[in-house]
Amino acid sequence: MRDPGSPWKPRAPRNPLQADETASSHPARERRDAELRIYGINAVRALFAKRPQALRKLYLLEARIPQLQPLLKWCVANRVGYRVVEEGDLQKLAASAHHEGVVADVLREEPQSLTAWLRELPAGAQCALWLDGVGNPHNLGAILRSAAHFGVGAVLLPKQSTLALSGAAARVAEGGAEAVRFVRLGREDNAIAQLRGTGFQLAATVVRGGSDLFAAKLPQRLVYVLGAEGEGISPELAAACDMRLSIPGSGAVESLNVAAATAVLLASWRGAL
């Protein structure tokens, strides 16, 4: 590997006198949790456009240098290291062959609280996605891409959800991960009350038994509640929603997957405005 960017500083040797403190506080684990490795040209460009200060390290193929000149100049000016590497190195760094010639280590953006998100929300039409059990990173990435395209305000994460942005999800989102906020919910009943208090209605999306999406009158402020593949939404959450919606089809397959369904749902909401 060769480094045409800022000087590469070796990591300071570990102080053995701090061994006990290090073992108890797990700084390496905390660092991993705080940072995220993303890859894909649009994902990295979107990160640079929105929050360049989050960038910690950049790796790229030599062929990508002309396309990433503004980013590389910023790295030099701000003493952020970048390194030109070979194809095999990028595959190892990204743990994927779909790196598109660039990988970045960045600070993870923490989810916002529901209270803070609602407080900052402008008046007028708004849509959000409540993800109840969705976990596949490629589905999450596709959901974020559709959400960014249709102007969705946020992805709402249940209190106990472990769902988080990954490199694979960011790459599939094609920059959409930087356009849509992640919001962490509190207690389910409190979250529903808060959303209704600011004019939102909740729509449970179900495979069967819901109103026809294309015939339904959709509110301007809407939260689509989406469930995991196969399991769907929890019965308790579905019962708490204001409406149940289904996407009609030919019946040749049981249903759309959650990412494809999201695109249809959002297009319907946007078209109803």
QUIWO-V998679 format. One record per pair of residues at least 24 apart in sequence whose C-alpha atoms are under 6 Angstrom apart, sorted by sequence separation. I is the first residue (numbers start at 1). J is the second residue. If there is no record, write none. Layout:
BEGIN
I J
I J
END
This chain:
BEGIN
57 81
58 82
59 83
60 84
61 85
128 152
57 82
59 84
60 85
127 152
128 153
127 153
128 154
129 155
130 156
131 157
154 180
157 183
159 185
128 155
129 156
154 181
155 182
156 183
157 184
158 185
159 186
135 163
141 169
145 173
148 176
154 182
157 185
140 169
141 170
144 173
142 172
138 169
141 172
142 173
145 176
148 179
137 169
141 173
144 176
213 245
144 177
213 246
204 238
210 244
211 245
212 246
213 247
210 245
211 246
210 246
204 241
203 241
202 241
203 242
205 244
207 246
61 101
202 242
203 243
204 244
205 245
206 246
60 101
203 244
205 246
60 102
59 102
59 103
58 103
58 104
57 104
57 105
56 105
56 106
55 106
54 106
54 107
40 99
41 100
39 99
40 100
40 102
39 102
39 103
38 103
38 104
37 104
37 105
36 105
114 183
6 76
36 106
113 183
35 106
111 182
112 183
113 184
114 185
35 107
36 108
111 183
6 79
34 107
35 108
111 184
34 108
6 81
5 81
5 82
3 83
3 84
2 84
1 85
127 221
129 223
132 226
133 227
134 228
125 220
126 221
127 222
128 223
129 224
130 225
131 226
132 227
133 228
125 221
127 223
143 259
142 259
146 263
139 259
43 170
43 171
38 167
46 175
37 167
40 171
43 174
39 171
42 174
43 175
42 175
END
